[in-house]
Amino acid sequence: MHVRQVIPRDSIPSIDAPRFADEYPWSGDDEVIVVDAEPARAYPLRILDYHEIVNDEVGRIDAAGFDAADDAESIPIAVTWCPLCASAVVYDRRVDGRPLTFGVSGKLADDDLVMYDRETESEWKQSAGEAIAGELAGDRLDVLPATTLTARRFAAEYPDGVVLQPVEDGESEAAGDGDDPEPIDYDERPYGGYFSSDGFGLAAHRGEGGREWEREDIEAKTVVLGLEIGEEAVGVPLPSVEAAGGVLELAVGGTDVVVVADDGLHAFEHPGGDVEVDEEGRLVADGTTWDGATGESADGSELERVPARRLFAFAWQDDHGPEAFYEP
């Protein structure tokens, strides 16, 4: 792992006092990170491009493998986004019961965002949720169940949900071409060219070439859903789910899981029996039909979402090695 300082600390400012409203002010095709809490919350990637971290608190979350046995009425979370890795991960920001507040260190670990916590100044690799330096080195954050959807789909599936709003008079280094923060125009997408280019990593974003990718079975920027259960980690590429007809069944760490491709990639605990996807993209098993993105059914039953990370294949390989991908 190569860690380097790229820009000054906090020149990409985290959002520490998030504001929410009922509607999304831009295109319905834009992606948002969704936390199905009370109420459901959408965090637009259009905003996160300029801030990368939102320190928030939400109502209780029920999640497969997530222990929320304490009596807290809310959970402190960090909604994190590394544009270079397309890594969208939501973490419980408590370590040994102590809430941490995260900021952008200005460093990259390989090409991944390095966060730091303001309480101990330990540094954390965003895609892995692991402290790589400082007092808490070796500790890991718990991944919370979250997903990505288009803003249009979020509005349809979560009519009572709320949407993160832009920072008033916000400034960010991501808004300019220099080393100093500049006023943010949230109508602009600073990584649009990067996502449409062939290269990957910081050098590719800056138009200076990029890293080498030696695999032929999967592209570096293939979208992957990363599952870690127990001691096992499996990255499930979007093309593998699509090739399987939109739903993929697998076991990870002794847990049976279904991964569904429906306006994104979504992982749930297996409902049992034979599963398939109908013509409308809904998950069907044993006579019950669930929405493939939310895991909810018309009769009120609900699939339990498995905590997962959405990211590019190269970032998953950086964290877990070349063998940590699903193979039929």
C-alpha positions as CSV (number, residue, x, y, z in Angstrom):
1,M,0.0,0.0,0.0
2,H,1.4,3.4,-1.0
3,V,0.2,6.3,1.1
4,R,0.9,9.9,-0.1
5,Q,-0.3,13.4,0.7
6,V,-2.0,14.8,-2.4
7,I,-3.8,17.9,-1.1
8,P,-4.0,19.6,2.4
9,R,-6.1,18.1,5.1
10,D,-9.7,19.3,5.1
11,S,-9.4,21.1,1.8
12,I,-12.2,18.7,0.8
13,P,-14.5,19.5,3.7
14,S,-16.7,16.8,5.3
15,I,-20.3,17.6,6.1
16,D,-20.7,17.6,9.8
17,A,-24.1,19.3,10.1
18,P,-26.2,17.8,7.3
19,R,-29.4,19.4,6.2
20,F,-32.2,17.5,4.5
21,A,-35.3,18.3,2.4
22,D,-38.1,16.3,0.8
23,E,-37.0,16.6,-2.8
24,Y,-34.0,16.1,-5.1
25,P,-33.2,19.3,-7.0
26,W,-31.3,17.7,-10.0
27,S,-31.8,15.0,-12.5
28,G,-33.6,11.9,-11.4
29,D,-31.0,9.8,-13.2
30,D,-28.3,10.9,-10.6
31,E,-27.2,8.3,-8.1
32,V,-27.7,8.6,-4.3
33,I,-26.5,6.5,-1.4
34,V,-29.5,5.3,0.5
35,V,-29.7,4.5,4.2
36,D,-33.0,2.8,5.1
37,A,-33.3,4.3,8.5
38,E,-36.1,6.3,10.2
39,P,-36.7,8.1,7.9
40,A,-34.9,6.8,4.8
41,R,-32.1,9.2,3.8
42,A,-30.5,9.8,0.4
43,Y,-27.0,11.2,0.0
44,P,-26.5,12.5,-3.5
45,L,-23.1,11.6,-5.1
46,R,-23.4,15.0,-6.8
47,I,-22.8,16.5,-3.3
48,L,-20.4,13.8,-2.1
49,D,-18.1,14.5,-5.0
50,Y,-17.2,17.7,-3.2
51,H,-17.3,16.5,0.4
52,E,-16.6,12.7,0.4
53,I,-17.8,12.2,4.0
54,V,-21.0,13.0,5.8
55,N,-21.0,12.6,9.6
56,D,-24.7,12.0,10.5
57,E,-27.0,10.3,13.0
58,V,-29.9,8.1,12.0
59,G,-32.7,6.1,13.6
60,R,-32.1,2.5,14.4
61,I,-31.1,0.1,11.6
62,D,-31.8,-3.6,11.5
63,A,-29.1,-5.4,9.6
64,A,-27.9,-8.9,9.0
65,G,-24.9,-9.4,11.3
66,F,-25.1,-5.9,12.8
67,D,-25.3,-5.8,16.6
68,A,-27.4,-2.9,17.8
69,A,-28.2,-4.3,21.2
70,D,-27.5,-1.0,23.0
71,D,-30.4,1.3,24.0
72,A,-29.3,4.2,21.8
73,E,-32.1,6.0,20.0
74,S,-29.8,6.9,17.1
75,I,-26.7,5.6,15.4
76,P,-23.8,7.8,14.5
77,I,-22.9,7.0,10.9
78,A,-20.3,8.1,8.3
79,V,-21.5,8.1,4.7
80,T,-18.4,7.9,2.7
81,W,-17.6,8.2,-1.0
82,C,-14.3,8.0,-2.9
83,P,-14.8,9.2,-6.4
84,L,-11.6,7.7,-7.8
85,C,-12.7,4.2,-6.5
86,A,-16.5,4.8,-6.9
87,S,-16.6,3.3,-3.4
88,A,-19.8,4.0,-1.6
89,V,-19.7,2.7,2.0
90,V,-21.7,3.6,5.1
91,Y,-20.0,2.9,8.4
92,D,-21.1,2.9,12.1
93,R,-18.6,5.5,13.3
94,R,-18.4,4.1,16.8
95,V,-15.3,2.3,17.9
96,D,-15.6,0.5,21.3
97,G,-18.7,2.5,21.8
98,R,-17.0,5.9,21.3
99,P,-18.3,8.0,18.4
100,L,-15.7,9.3,16.0
101,T,-16.0,12.3,13.6
102,F,-14.3,11.8,10.3
103,G,-12.6,14.3,7.9
104,V,-10.7,14.1,4.6
105,S,-7.0,13.7,5.3
106,G,-5.9,14.8,1.8
107,K,-4.0,11.5,1.5
108,L,-4.6,8.6,-0.8
109,A,-3.8,5.0,0.0
110,D,-3.0,3.7,-3.5
111,D,-5.9,5.6,-5.1
112,D,-8.3,5.4,-2.2
113,L,-9.5,8.2,0.1
114,V,-7.7,8.2,3.5
115,M,-10.1,9.5,6.2
116,Y,-8.9,10.7,9.6
117,D,-10.8,10.9,12.9
118,R,-10.7,14.1,14.8
119,E,-10.7,12.5,18.2
120,T,-7.4,10.5,17.8
121,E,-6.1,11.7,14.4
122,S,-5.8,8.1,13.3
123,E,-6.0,7.5,9.6
124,W,-8.5,5.1,7.9
125,K,-8.6,3.6,4.4
126,Q,-12.1,4.4,3.2
127,S,-12.9,1.4,1.1
128,A,-11.7,-1.1,3.8
129,G,-12.8,0.8,6.9
130,E,-9.6,0.0,8.6
131,A,-7.3,2.3,10.6
132,I,-3.9,2.2,8.9
133,A,-2.0,4.7,11.1
134,G,-2.3,6.3,14.5
135,E,-3.6,5.3,17.9
136,L,-6.4,3.1,16.5
137,A,-4.3,1.3,13.8
138,G,-5.7,-2.1,13.1
139,D,-9.3,-1.3,14.3
140,R,-12.1,-1.6,11.8
141,L,-15.4,0.1,11.4
142,D,-18.6,-1.9,11.0
143,V,-20.2,-1.6,7.6
144,L,-23.9,-0.7,7.7
145,P,-26.6,-1.8,5.2
146,A,-26.9,0.8,2.5
147,T,-27.3,0.8,-1.3
148,T,-27.2,3.1,-4.3
149,L,-30.2,4.0,-6.4
150,T,-31.2,6.7,-8.8
151,A,-32.8,9.7,-7.2
152,R,-35.9,8.9,-9.2
153,R,-36.1,5.3,-7.8
154,F,-35.5,6.6,-4.2
155,A,-38.4,9.0,-4.5
156,A,-40.7,6.3,-5.8
157,E,-39.7,3.6,-3.2
158,Y,-39.3,5.9,-0.2
159,P,-42.0,8.6,-0.5
160,D,-41.4,9.8,3.1
161,G,-37.6,9.8,2.6
162,V,-35.4,12.9,2.9
163,V,-32.5,14.1,0.7
164,L,-29.2,15.7,1.8
165,Q,-29.0,19.3,0.7
166,P,-26.0,21.3,-0.6
167,V,-23.8,23.2,1.8
168,E,-24.5,26.9,1.7
169,D,-21.6,28.9,0.4
170,G,-19.6,25.7,0.4
171,E,-16.0,25.5,-0.9
172,S,-13.9,22.5,-1.8
173,E,-10.6,21.7,-3.5
174,A,-12.6,19.4,-5.8
175,A,-14.3,22.5,-7.2
176,G,-11.1,23.8,-8.9
177,D,-8.0,22.8,-10.7
178,G,-5.5,24.2,-8.2
179,D,-4.5,23.3,-4.6
180,D,-6.9,25.7,-2.9
181,P,-10.6,25.3,-2.1
182,E,-13.0,27.2,-4.5
183,P,-16.7,27.9,-4.4
184,I,-18.8,24.8,-5.2
185,D,-21.2,24.7,-8.2
186,Y,-23.2,21.6,-7.4
187,D,-24.5,21.6,-11.0
188,E,-21.0,20.6,-12.2
189,R,-19.7,17.0,-11.9
190,P,-15.9,17.2,-11.4
191,Y,-15.3,13.5,-12.0
192,G,-17.6,13.2,-15.1
193,G,-14.6,12.8,-17.5
194,Y,-12.9,10.3,-15.2
195,F,-15.9,8.0,-15.1
196,S,-16.1,8.0,-18.9
197,S,-12.4,7.5,-19.5
198,D,-10.6,4.1,-19.8
199,G,-7.9,4.8,-17.2
200,F,-8.3,4.6,-13.4
201,G,-6.7,6.2,-10.4
202,L,-5.5,9.7,-9.6
203,A,-3.2,9.9,-12.6
204,A,-6.0,9.0,-15.0
205,H,-8.3,11.6,-13.4
206,R,-5.6,14.3,-13.9
207,G,-4.9,13.2,-17.5
208,E,-1.5,11.9,-16.7
209,G,-1.9,8.3,-17.7
210,G,-2.9,5.8,-15.1
211,R,-2.1,2.5,-13.5
212,E,-1.7,-0.8,-15.3
213,W,-4.4,-3.5,-15.2
214,E,-3.4,-6.9,-16.2
215,R,-6.6,-8.8,-15.9
216,E,-8.7,-9.8,-18.9
217,D,-11.7,-11.4,-17.1
218,I,-12.9,-8.2,-15.5
219,E,-12.3,-4.5,-16.3
220,A,-10.7,-2.2,-13.7
221,K,-13.8,0.0,-13.4
222,T,-16.3,-2.8,-13.3
223,V,-18.8,-2.1,-10.6
224,V,-18.5,-4.7,-7.8
225,L,-20.6,-5.3,-4.6
226,G,-18.1,-6.3,-1.9
227,L,-19.4,-8.7,0.8
228,E,-17.5,-9.5,3.9
229,I,-19.0,-12.0,6.3
230,G,-16.9,-13.6,9.0
231,E,-13.5,-14.2,7.6
232,E,-14.6,-14.4,4.0
233,A,-14.7,-11.6,1.4
234,V,-16.3,-11.9,-2.0
235,G,-16.6,-9.2,-4.6
236,V,-19.6,-9.8,-6.9
237,P,-19.2,-8.0,-10.3
238,L,-22.3,-6.5,-11.9
239,P,-21.8,-8.4,-15.2
240,S,-21.9,-11.7,-13.2
241,V,-25.3,-10.9,-11.8
242,E,-26.6,-9.7,-15.1
243,A,-25.4,-13.0,-16.8
244,A,-27.2,-15.0,-14.1
245,G,-30.5,-13.3,-15.1
246,G,-30.5,-10.5,-12.5
247,V,-30.2,-12.6,-9.4
248,L,-27.1,-14.5,-8.0
249,E,-27.1,-16.9,-5.1
250,L,-24.0,-17.6,-3.2
251,A,-22.7,-18.4,0.3
252,V,-20.3,-16.0,2.1
253,G,-18.8,-16.8,5.5
254,G,-21.5,-19.5,6.0
255,T,-24.4,-17.1,5.2
256,D,-26.6,-17.7,2.1
257,V,-27.0,-14.5,0.2
258,V,-28.9,-13.3,-2.9
259,V,-27.4,-10.4,-4.9
260,V,-29.9,-8.6,-7.2
261,A,-29.3,-6.3,-10.1
262,D,-32.1,-3.8,-10.0
263,D,-31.2,-0.1,-10.5
264,G,-27.9,-1.0,-8.8
265,L,-26.6,-4.0,-6.9
266,H,-28.3,-5.2,-3.7
267,A,-27.5,-8.0,-1.3
268,F,-30.0,-9.7,1.0
269,E,-30.1,-12.8,3.2
270,H,-31.4,-15.7,1.1
271,P,-35.2,-16.1,1.7
272,G,-35.0,-19.8,1.1
273,G,-36.3,-22.0,-1.7
274,D,-35.8,-21.3,-5.4
275,V,-35.4,-17.7,-6.4
276,E,-35.8,-15.9,-9.7
277,V,-36.4,-12.4,-11.0
278,D,-39.7,-11.6,-12.8
279,E,-40.1,-9.4,-15.9
280,E,-40.4,-6.3,-13.7
281,G,-37.1,-7.0,-11.9
282,R,-38.8,-8.2,-8.7
283,L,-37.4,-11.1,-6.7
284,V,-39.7,-14.1,-6.4
285,A,-39.3,-17.1,-4.0
286,D,-41.8,-19.5,-2.6
287,G,-44.8,-17.6,-3.8
288,T,-43.6,-14.2,-2.3
289,T,-42.5,-11.3,-4.5
290,W,-40.0,-8.7,-3.2
291,D,-38.8,-5.5,-4.7
292,G,-35.3,-6.2,-5.9
293,A,-33.9,-2.9,-4.7
294,T,-35.6,-2.5,-1.3
295,G,-36.3,-6.1,-0.3
296,E,-39.9,-5.2,0.6
297,S,-43.0,-7.2,-0.4
298,A,-46.7,-6.3,-0.9
299,D,-47.7,-8.5,2.1
300,G,-45.4,-6.5,4.5
301,S,-42.6,-9.0,4.7
302,E,-39.1,-7.7,4.2
303,L,-35.7,-9.3,3.3
304,E,-32.8,-8.4,5.6
305,R,-30.2,-6.4,3.7
306,V,-26.6,-7.6,4.0
307,P,-24.0,-4.8,4.7
308,A,-22.0,-4.3,1.6
309,R,-19.7,-1.9,-0.3
310,R,-20.2,-0.7,-3.8
311,L,-16.9,0.1,-5.6
312,F,-14.8,-0.4,-8.7
313,A,-13.0,-3.8,-9.2
314,F,-9.5,-2.3,-8.9
315,A,-10.3,-0.9,-5.4
316,W,-11.7,-4.3,-4.2
317,Q,-8.6,-6.0,-5.6
318,D,-6.3,-3.5,-3.9
319,D,-8.0,-4.4,-0.5
320,H,-8.5,-8.1,-0.9
321,G,-6.3,-9.5,-3.7
322,P,-7.0,-10.9,-7.2
323,E,-8.7,-14.1,-6.0
324,A,-11.4,-12.3,-3.9
325,F,-14.0,-12.2,-6.8
326,Y,-17.1,-14.3,-7.4
327,E,-16.6,-17.1,-9.9
328,P,-19.5,-19.3,-11.2
